[in-house]
Structure formats: structure tokens, C-alpha cells
């Protein structure tokens, strides 16, 4: 999960540049469609099309819809409210994972994990310091996106018990791309040759990153993995400084320390739980 988050953080820098030219649905389409290329080569050793056989197609469809909805909600919220507000709201996703897992009795959540989630969320709020200046509808849409993202994490975990990592990623990205295809008739922006190459390259890289993220759910529970998503803020600090010349403030540094502490607590809780089994 930590490696996947790091790779996706670099990819997000590319996506940010693409969003200045193309509408969100077009970026999502290219991102997901061309991600299928590396995933297909990963499926070949498993039997190609035979590896895609699944008795849980309905769950794959639900996961894909939630995944697509998450991306659309977050992107739309960015367009109508301050970026820091959306970022802060999106970090409620790990908290919602633990809440959903506990409420549905899908996974056990220890007190140490609850503490890790609370500390991580507090560190994020210190860093982004939401202004509260955005419209209410924007906040609600961002929160809905976070809730769908949390639900998708739980479904990925359930599917990983019967389906391969590669097939989960292939179905999720493939169905998501198909969902975006009809919208191209209304908002397609014709790219130049270089822009087209960039969109395709972004998609191929996304496929590799998606595989790493999904693979994490094979080795750990959603509640254990959830607090680790906070580390994307640390990557954002590094990439922002090296790529966009953004100097982190003291608040960002203090918040990053809190995030790293939360990740350590999550690892410690998971290790202690395994020792008691």
C-alpha cells in the first residue's frame, strides 16, 4: 500500500497537468482504459481470458460504479470549492472505512487502530487547515465521494478472497472506462499528438499503480491499510517541493509527523493482532 500510494502520488502530478486541458471524464476514460494494457500482460501468465472468470460479477460492477463515482465527485468538488477543503474532506475516507467495517461487522477494529485513524485525521487537518469557505453542496459531494471510496475499499477486500488481484483491477478499470465512454459525445477535447501520448502514458502507469494498491488488500484488512493512505500527504510535500517549488510550512511538517505516527500505530496494532492468533 505504501509503495502504491507513492507511485500514485507521482501520477497525480501528471493528472493535475492533464486537468488543465481536458475535462474530468476524459481524463478518467484515458486513465482507466489504457491501464488495462499492463494489466492484460499480467493476466497472460494466469491464463488470459480464463483468469477473468468470476462468480461475483455483480460485486465487480458495484465496485466499478463506486470507484468511478468517487473520482467524479472529487473532481467536481474541486471545481466549486477550495482545494484544501476537498482535500480535508477526502481524508475522512479511512475513518469511514473503519466505521463501515465496524458497523457491518466485517472486520474487527482495535482501539489502537481507532487511535491511529484519529491521529492521522488530526494531522491532515493541521496541514490543510480547511477554510470552510466553499458552498455546502461542494462539501456534501466531496463527502459522498469519500464514502463511496471507503465502501469500494471494503468490497476490494472481500473480492480478494476469491478473485485474483489482476482480475479485480481489470474489471474495475474496464467497467469504469465504459461508464465514461458515453460522456465523450458531450465534452471531448481533441488532443495534440503529444497530449495524446501523455494521456496514454498516464493510463499505462495507472494500471501498474492500481495493481499494487489492490494487491495490498490480499495481505491485510481494510482497517489496517486505511490509516496508511494518509502518507499521500507526505508524498505531496516532497513532490510539491521538487516539481512545483512549493515550500512546506511548519504546519505541514507537524502534520506529517502526526501522519507518520499514525501509520506506525496501525502497523503496531496489526502486528499485535497477529501475535494473539
Secondary structure, 3 states (H helix, E strand, C coil): CHHHHHHHHHHHHHHHHHHCCCCHHHHHHHHHHCHHHHHHHHHHCCCHHHHHCCCCHHHHHHHHHHHHHHHHHHHHHHHHCCHHHHHHHHCCHHHHHHHHHHHCCCCCCCHHHHHHHHHHHHHHHHHHCCCCCCCHHHHHHHHHHHHHHHHHHHHHHHHCCCCCHHHHHHHHHHHHHHHHHCCHHHHCCCCCHHHHHHHHHHHHHHHHHHHHHHHHHHHCCHHHHHHHHHHHHHHHHHHHHHHHCCCCCHHHHHHHHHHHHHHHHHHHHHHHHHHCC
